Amino acid sequence: MPGRTAATITAYLVAGLVLAQNEEDALRISTGQPGGTARSNGMANAFGALGADPVSISINPAGLALYRTSGLSLTSLLEVNNATTEHYGTSSAATQTRFAFNNVALILNTPSKEGSDWRSGTFGVVYDRKQSHHWSTIAGGNDVPSTILQGFADEAEGISYTTIEDDLPFSAGLAWSTFALDTIQGSATSYEPFLFGPNNRQTHSIETNGATTQTSFFYSGNYMDKLYLGMSIGMAGHRFRRTSTHTENNLDLGLDRMDRLTYKEDLTTSGNGFDVKVGALVRITERLRAGASFHSPQWMQLNDAYAMELQTTFRTPDNNGDYSYKAISPDGTFAYRVVTPWRTTASAAYLAGANGAISVDYEYADMRSMRFKPSNQLEDLYDFEIENAAIQDRFRAVHTVRVGTEWRSGNWYYRAGWSMVPDAHKKGDALHGQALKTYAAGIGYRSEHITVDLGMNYALQQSAFFQYAPYLVKATTEERASYRTFLTIALRP
């Protein structure tokens, strides 16, 4: 939205509309976990110090130096995402199912010359799916004591009715065009909504899809089977599509008022970026390993495309016999950048000989360091000062913990794990929720040249969101449960 005025920015904040980039968008773009293989997901991706698995590319690239041979692996994913909401005492649920390729890896191991302290080098490319955006959410409430139209009326305060459609074409202008707003008697710049009355039912649905992925090129080295070093350069891709539909119905049939309104928002965000990861692993004893890694921010270049529409239906026709009116916004586009936080990880693993292992990862990321920046491809004077201040005010540092174990019986492997990612909102924030907790299990079979692994995850998180302006409506609480099944086939020469 190049050329946005201060009045327009204020209108966004007052109305709470999803037209501009905001701190919640930065959080979505910056949030991601290792995608991994069926083996790693069977241990909740607690793999930082174990290595020799493609998931190392997303945790500690030094772990790739533990490969002894070359290999090719493919991991598929079947996910079932269920969202349950509660709004003004009414519960609703929706489910979305998705099949995808979660991880693809080509690993090339090159042994060093005999007698060299550098035992081998490993390089290759890994594709990792770090975040799924495939969710369906529906929330309904009866006797809601407000209307989205009040936010539009407040947004339009001070703007003449002769220019409202041009000044606010994505929100209040649509309401004016469909007779959902009217000027207050005697004023040309103050508005009131065509209220429904006290018996108002609201339904809010959100359909999202897309994914955040990363394709990384890496090189790692093994020094005397004691020190392992690695580095990767990752090319990130972000694809996100959201359609939000807000519907209000007047249940009081005795009132000659508007019967129904539907406000729809379409947003598509796409873009790319890159980051750099470096890491090291140390074999302290034959049974104990420890490691650390540093992840640079992802420097993302993004583009938004968006459009809105509003439709109203009345109980009494106008002079032309029309009951229903519809207004559609112009197509909006905007280019901008997002810089995600630095991340650091520390890992340790205990190996019980060839029988099994226990592994722990800790990851730190300060979400207050996220930043919006103007696009470097366009001339735009907007500096995102408001959005970046909101990031500083609302978010906090996140401490992620992953724990996993693997045990062997002949050619069979049995796995279990658990992880926790705290909510990034500060305690006391209106949208503060509960941590994302993942419970994991898996099984695998390994022969000389082929490995087949099956991993299963159950992930649960509670959060909240506002359907429209926060000062008008209570937050909707949401519980998201994800059931994921991974299958990996790995080939070795």
Secondary structure, DSSP 8 states (H G I E B T S, - for coil): -TT--HHHHHHHHHHT-SSS--HHHHHHHH-------HHHHTTTT--TTT-SSGGGGGT-GGGGGG--S-EEEEEEEEEEEEEEEEETTEEEEEEEEEEEEEEEEEEEEEE--TT-SEEEEEEEEEEEEEEE--EEEEEEESS-S--HHHHHHHHHTTS-TTTHHHHSTTTHHHHHHTTSEEE-TT-SS-EEE----S-EEEEEEEEEEEEEEEEEEEEEEEETTTEEEEEEEEEEEEEEEEEEEEEEEE--TTS-SEEEEEEEEEEEEEEEEEEEEEEEEEE-SSSEEEEEEEE---EEEEEEEEEEEEEEEESS--TT---EEEEE---EEEEEEEE---EEEEEEEEE-TTSEEEEEEEEEEEGGG-EEEE-SSS------HHHHHHHHHHB-EEEEEEEEEEEEETTEEEEEEEEEE--SB-TT-TT----EEEEEEEEEEE-SSEEEEEEEEEEEEEEEE-SS-TTTS--EEEEEEEEEEEEEEEE--
